[in-house]
């Protein structure tokens, strides 16, 4: 196991984490931005108004993207386990 191998595996792990988390974070970002603009226009500054729609958007995105997220994580796990003989050497 060389340092290049470890760096490559670390890169793939971080890339997979970012790829899997992106849809949920983007859903929360878009809804939060829309609510922020709505609050700025109407001058309604209720703190609870931001949390409930964001949570609902993230839950909806989780339901929609869950199969893709699981396939992505499963693919990474299979690649990791297939490289196991190279790690043990």
C-alpha positions as CSV (number, residue, x, y, z in Angstrom):
1,X,0.0,0.0,0.0
2,X,1.6,3.2,-1.2
3,X,0.9,6.8,-0.3
4,X,-0.5,7.3,-3.8
5,X,-3.1,4.6,-3.2
6,X,-4.1,6.1,0.2
7,X,-4.4,9.6,-1.3
8,X,-6.5,8.2,-4.2
9,X,-8.8,6.3,-1.8
10,X,-9.2,9.4,0.3
11,X,-10.0,11.5,-2.8
12,X,-12.6,8.9,-3.9
13,X,-14.2,8.8,-0.4
14,X,-14.4,12.6,-0.2
15,X,-15.8,12.8,-3.8
16,X,-18.4,10.2,-3.0
17,X,-19.5,12.0,0.2
18,X,-19.8,15.3,-1.7
19,X,-21.7,13.7,-4.5
20,X,-24.1,12.0,-2.2
21,X,-24.7,15.0,0.0
22,X,-25.1,17.5,-2.8
23,X,-28.8,17.0,-3.7
24,X,-29.9,17.4,-0.1
25,X,-27.8,20.4,0.5
26,X,-28.9,22.0,-2.8
27,X,-32.6,21.4,-1.9
28,X,-32.1,23.1,1.4
29,X,-30.1,26.0,-0.2
30,X,-32.7,26.7,-2.8
31,X,-35.7,26.6,-0.4
32,X,-33.7,28.7,2.1
33,X,-32.9,31.3,-0.5
34,X,-36.5,31.5,-1.7
35,X,-37.7,31.9,1.8
36,X,-35.1,34.5,2.5
37,X,-36.1,36.5,-0.5
38,X,-39.8,36.2,0.5
39,X,-39.0,37.4,4.0
40,X,-37.0,40.3,2.7
41,X,-39.8,41.4,0.3
42,X,-42.6,41.0,2.9
43,X,-40.6,42.0,5.9
44,X,-41.8,39.0,7.9
45,X,-38.9,37.9,10.0
46,X,-40.3,34.8,11.7
47,X,-37.5,32.3,12.5
48,X,-39.7,29.3,12.4
49,X,-40.8,30.1,8.8
50,X,-37.4,29.1,7.5
51,X,-37.0,25.7,9.3
52,X,-40.2,23.8,8.4
53,X,-40.0,24.3,4.6
54,X,-36.3,23.5,4.6
55,X,-36.8,20.3,6.5
56,X,-39.7,19.3,4.2
57,X,-37.6,20.1,1.1
58,X,-34.7,18.0,2.5
59,X,-37.0,15.1,3.3
60,X,-38.6,15.3,-0.1
61,X,-35.1,15.3,-1.8
62,X,-34.1,12.4,0.4
63,X,-37.1,10.4,-0.8
64,X,-36.5,11.3,-4.4
65,X,-32.7,10.8,-4.5
66,X,-32.4,7.9,-2.1
67,X,-32.2,5.1,-4.8
68,X,-29.4,7.0,-6.6
69,X,-27.6,7.8,-3.3
70,X,-27.7,4.1,-2.3
71,X,-26.4,3.0,-5.8
72,X,-23.6,5.5,-5.5
73,X,-22.6,4.4,-2.0
74,X,-22.9,0.7,-3.0
75,X,-20.7,1.3,-6.0
76,X,-18.0,2.9,-3.8
77,X,-18.2,0.1,-1.3
78,X,-17.9,-2.6,-4.0
79,X,-14.8,-0.8,-5.4
80,X,-13.3,-0.5,-2.0
81,X,-13.8,-4.2,-1.2
82,X,-12.5,-5.2,-4.6
83,X,-9.3,-3.3,-3.8
84,X,-9.0,-5.1,-0.5
85,X,-6.4,-7.7,-1.8
86,X,-4.2,-4.7,-2.8
87,X,-4.5,-3.2,0.6
88,X,-3.6,-6.4,2.5
89,X,-0.3,-6.9,0.5
